[in-house]
Every structure is written in structure tokens, then in C-alpha cells.
Amino acid sequence: MGFQRKRKTVTLSFLDPEFEGFRVEMRRMSIDDSFLFDGLKAWEAAIAAGDVPKPEVDERLRKMHQAVADAIVSWNLETEKDGDPVPPSVAAIRAEDPDFFWTLVHAWILAMRIRVDDDTKAPSSDGKPSEELQMETAVVSTSRAS
């Protein structure tokens, strides 16, 4: 009989009024996930400069959507129309706006207490906290996946 390791999870809660009441439990990032999400700021700058071909952008985003969907253990997202539960999936993530996805990604990164960009916590050039520091995200708990 072999050893089956239960991956730890993190439960996120969002203080931003737009996400009030939204709860997400996610598996902790794998090493592959951390590599996938590393260097987001530099990647976004390279895209804006036209230095990343569209197929490469599409492929990395596809992988990111899949990684997030695979990591979600549970969430309380419901349809706007009927209030029916929305099962976590790539399709559910892609049905939301980009801000939803990136808020989820940043919250996951913060919950992991890892830095995936060298400048994640650096102040902006105007002396104000960076956008990441302004993100009001709190880790509610860390537990073992069931």
C-alpha cells in the first residue's frame, strides 16, 4: 500500500465590495503552477509591446485557465439569472470577465504567500502602493483537502 498525500488547500475571501460573500477553496499551487504564473508583469508588458505572438498568448492563457479550474476545490459562485450553483470549470472561468479571473489569480498567489514577480510588492513610480498591494484580499484559513 502506497502513500497518498492530501494536498493542502487555501480558502480565500475577498474584501473588495464587488466580491463580498464570494468564497473559494483552492488547492495550493504546484511547482508547475508557480512557473506558469511567474513573471506576469513582464509577460503583460511584452504582450503590450507586441513581443509575444498571439498563439503563444492564447496557449499560456489556456493553461492558466485550466490550472485555476483544476485547483478550485469549491466556490459559491451562482448564476446571476437564477442563483443556480456554477460548477468550477474552465468554461465557468471563461464565461466571467477578465477582472474576475485576475482577481482570483492574484488572491491565489497572495494566499500561497509566494512572490511570482520581483516587483509584486514594490511601490509604483508615484510613491503609492502598487495595484497588488491595494488588492484587498485576505486568507481565511489553510486546511487539508478532503
C-alpha positions, 0 to 999 in steps of 0.5 A: 500500500502506497502513500497518498498525500492530501494536498493542502488547500487555501480558502480565500475571501475577498474584501473588495465590495464587488466580491463580498460573500464570494468564497473559494477553496483552492488547492495550493499551487504546484511547482508547475503552477508557480512557473506558469504564473511567474513573471506576469508583469513582464509577460503583460508588458511584452504582450503590450509591446507586441513581443509575444505572438498571439498563439503563444498568448492564447496557449499560456492563457489556456493553461492558466485557465485550466490550472485555476479550474483544476485547483478550485476545490469549491466556490459559491459562485451562482448564476446571476439569472437564477442563483443556480450553483456554477460548477468550477470549470474552465468554461465557468472561468471563461464565461466571467470577465477578465477582472474576475479571473485576475482577481482570483489569480492574484488572491491565489498567489497572495494566499500561497504567500509566494512572490511570482514577480520581483516587483509584486510588492514594490511601490509604483513610480508615484510613491503609492502602493502598487495595484497588488498591494491595494488588492484587498484580499485576505486568507481565511484559513489553510486546511487539508483537502478532503 
